[in-house]
Amino acid sequence: MRLRHAALTLAVAAAFVATGCSTVRGWWDSMTGSGGPAAIAELKPTQGNTTSGRARFEQRGNRVLVTAEVRGLKPNAEHGFHVHEKGDCSAPDAMSAGGHFNPGGKPHGHYGQGERHAGDMPNLKADANGVATLRFDSELITVAAGPASVVGRGLIVHRDADDYKTQPTGNSGPRLACAVIVAAK
């Protein structure tokens, strides 16, 4: 019995090796939910600002993993970070991106606590060098096509922290950086 189990284990391992790592990766992705459609956003500073960065949105089953790195922030401060309704950064102050992305018609709120806009995300927390990294997942947005898709929307970094209660924007102040979220290739 032990010999048969060992032979079967070796046969499975040999099959993975013979078919290449991409098969193993495909199997792992199907088990973990990773490898779905993705989108990226290249944050550019608004007029008079120096904030820039990059964000990635990756569909993982019914949730989206969001990762970001933003530079040029006020050191040791929090900054509002939201998906906005329009993928338009043409205005010098990025007001062309419109308001928060809110396909469900919900009130502004705290990420992860009750009702909120789909575009409400956690504040960015800058370190002593003015750099913030963020990693979280959301069940209210998608990368795949549909009414909750972030593709084609705007991504905004604000000067001030989101207070998570002031309607409709969280009193997070002027827009420091803007990006259009595009499908990753």
WOVEN-V305008 format. One record per residue. RES is the residue in one letter. SS is DSSP state (~ for helix, > for strand, _ for the rest). D_FIRST is the distance of its C-alpha to the first C-alpha in Angstrom with 2 decimals. Layout:
RES_SS_D_FIRST, RES_SS_D_FIRST
//
This chain:
M___0.00, R_~_3.81, L_~_5.40, R_~_5.21, H_~_6.33, A_~_8.71, A_~_9.92, L_~_10.68, T_~_12.44, L_~_14.35, A_~_15.34, V_~_16.74, A_~_18.54, A_~_19.94, A_~_21.20, F_~_23.06, V_~_24.53, A_~_25.55, T_~_27.28, G___29.13, C_~_29.79, S_~_31.84, T_~_28.83, V_~_27.12, R_~_30.52, G_~_30.89, W_~_27.56, W_~_28.55, D_~_32.02, S_~_30.80, M_~_28.75, T_~_31.62, G___34.54, S___36.16, G___37.53, G___39.97, P___43.64, A_>_45.64, A_>_49.32, I_>_51.34, A_>_54.74, E_>_56.98, L_>_59.36, K_>_62.88, P_>_65.70, T___68.44, Q___72.03, G___72.93, N___69.39, T___66.79, T___63.53, S_>_60.80, G_>_57.06, R_>_54.11, A_>_51.77, R_>_48.63, F_>_47.41, E_>_43.85, Q_>_42.59, R_>_39.25, G___38.56, N___41.53, R_>_42.68, V_>_44.38, L_>_43.72, V_>_47.10, T_>_47.52, A_>_50.94, E_>_52.90, V_>_56.66, R_>_59.29, G___62.99, L___62.84, K___65.00, P___63.21, N___61.63, A___62.41, E_>_60.62, H_>_61.20, G___60.66, F_>_58.13, H_>_58.09, V_>_57.29, H_>_60.67, E___61.51, K___62.97, G___61.67, D___65.16, C___66.03, S___69.42, A___71.64, P___72.42, D___71.21, A___68.26, M_~_69.77, S_~_69.11, A_~_65.44, G___66.66, G___65.23, H_>_61.71, F___59.21, N___59.21, P___58.06, G___57.47, G___61.03, K___59.92, P___61.96, H___61.30, G___58.90, H___56.44, Y___53.15, G___50.38, Q___52.85, G___53.94, E___55.87, R___56.84, H___57.56, A___54.56, G___56.09, D_>_56.32, M___54.09, P___53.88, N___56.71, L_>_56.28, K_>_56.66, A___58.30, D___57.85, A___60.74, N___60.76, G___61.03, V___57.47, A_>_55.20, T_>_51.54, L_>_49.95, R_>_46.50, F_>_45.96, D_>_44.80, S_>_46.83, E___46.17, L___49.77, I___49.82, T_>_47.96, V___47.91, A___47.33, A___50.50, G___52.02, P___54.58, A___52.69, S_>_52.03, V___53.30, V___53.72, G___57.46, R___58.31, G_>_59.92, L_>_58.45, I_>_60.99, V_>_61.19, H_>_64.02, R___66.27, D___65.73, A___62.88, D___62.09, D___63.23, Y___60.98, K___63.77, T___66.91, Q___67.07, P___66.30, T___65.21, G___64.50, N___67.64, S___65.76, G___68.79, P___69.48, R_>_66.89, L_>_66.05, A_>_63.68, C_>_62.64, A_>_60.01, V_>_59.16, I___55.46, V_>_54.24, A_>_51.03, A___48.99, K___48.58
//
